[in-house]
Amino acid sequence: MVKVMHPSDLNATFARLFNARDLAGLLALYEPEAAHLNAQTSDVDTGLPAIEAALRALLAMPGRMASTNNFCIVAGELALLRADWSIDDAGRTLAAGSSAEIARRQGDGSWRTVIDHAIGASLPRPPA
């Protein structure tokens, strides 16, 4: 089972597991009742079965993912993260964005994602 021992490693681990097409590993990065905004449907997927369906669709994309943390702020058992990521294939960028995530420390000291919005930090500002 995949365990991330510092929240700042969550995004690089996600990219590594995406590149390995490791669905079980990706799911291990989420708490059982995590919420994930589905970029394809704009629905909030809650719980691992719903997140699994979204991840299966993501894994069907060709290419390799790169992800770099923009910041990771830890406050006790919670962490707020932003990562800048892209999926590139044959010199073309197929998808890219800046994520907004909240992670929680688990009982064994590892970290898992509680809330995930893959493009949340790259959305434009709403009109005034």
C-alpha positions in Angstrom: 0.0 0.0 0.0 1.2 3.5 -0.9 1.9 5.7 2.1 2.9 9.4 1.9 4.6 10.5 5.1 4.7 14.3 4.4 1.8 16.1 2.6 4.2 18.0 0.4 4.9 14.6 -1.3 1.3 13.9 -2.2 1.3 15.5 -5.6 4.6 14.1 -6.8 3.4 10.7 -5.7 0.2 11.1 -7.6 2.1 11.9 -10.8 4.4 8.9 -10.3 1.4 6.6 -9.8 -0.4 8.1 -12.8 2.7 7.5 -14.9 2.8 3.9 -13.7 -1.0 3.6 -14.4 -1.4 2.4 -10.8 -5.1 2.8 -9.9 -4.9 1.1 -6.5 -2.0 3.3 -5.6 -3.9 6.4 -6.6 -6.9 5.4 -4.6 -4.7 4.8 -1.5 -3.9 8.6 -1.6 -7.5 9.4 -0.7 -9.5 9.0 2.5 -12.5 6.6 2.2 -15.0 9.5 2.2 -12.9 12.0 0.3 -14.5 14.6 -2.0 -13.1 15.0 -5.5 -14.3 17.6 -8.0 -14.6 15.7 -11.3 -13.1 17.9 -14.0 -15.0 16.1 -16.8 -18.5 16.3 -15.2 -18.1 19.2 -12.6 -19.8 16.8 -10.1 -18.3 16.3 -6.7 -17.4 12.6 -6.4 -17.6 11.5 -2.8 -16.1 8.2 -1.6 -13.6 5.9 -3.2 -16.0 4.1 -5.6 -16.9 7.5 -7.2 -13.3 8.7 -7.2 -12.2 5.4 -8.7 -14.5 6.0 -11.7 -13.0 9.5 -12.2 -9.4 8.1 -11.9 -10.1 5.4 -14.4 -11.1 8.0 -16.9 -8.0 10.0 -16.1 -5.8 7.0 -16.5 -7.2 6.4 -20.0 -5.5 9.5 -21.1 -2.1 9.0 -22.9 1.0 10.8 -21.7 3.0 11.5 -18.6 2.2 13.7 -15.7 4.5 16.2 -14.0 3.5 17.9 -10.8 5.2 20.5 -8.8 4.1 21.8 -5.4 3.4 25.5 -5.4 2.9 25.4 -1.6 2.1 23.1 1.3 0.9 24.7 4.6 0.5 22.3 7.5 -1.6 23.2 10.5 -1.8 20.3 13.0 -3.5 17.4 11.4 -4.5 19.3 8.2 -2.5 20.5 5.2 -3.5 22.9 2.3 -1.7 22.2 -0.9 -1.5 23.7 -4.4 0.3 22.0 -7.2 0.9 23.0 -10.8 0.6 19.9 -13.0 0.5 18.9 -16.7 0.0 15.8 -18.8 2.1 15.8 -21.9 2.3 13.4 -24.8 4.6 13.5 -27.8 5.5 17.1 -27.1 1.9 18.3 -26.7 0.2 19.3 -23.4 -3.0 17.4 -23.2 -4.2 18.8 -19.8 -2.8 21.2 -17.2 -3.9 23.1 -14.2 -3.2 24.1 -10.6 -4.8 22.0 -8.0 -6.3 23.0 -4.6 -6.3 20.2 -2.0 -6.7 19.5 1.7 -5.0 16.5 3.2 -5.2 15.0 6.7 -2.7 13.1 8.8 -3.7 9.6 9.4 -3.4 7.6 12.7 -0.2 6.0 11.4 1.4 9.3 10.5 0.8 9.1 6.8 -1.2 11.7 4.9 -4.2 11.3 2.6 -6.3 13.7 0.5 -9.6 14.7 2.0 -10.7 17.3 -0.6 -9.3 17.5 -4.2 -10.0 20.0 -6.9 -7.5 19.3 -9.7 -8.0 22.7 -11.4 -9.3 24.7 -8.4 -6.4 27.0 -8.1 -6.3 27.7 -11.9 -9.9 28.9 -12.3 -10.4 32.5 -13.4 -11.8 35.0 -11.0 -15.5 35.4 -11.2 -16.8 38.7 -12.6 -17.3 41.5 -10.1 
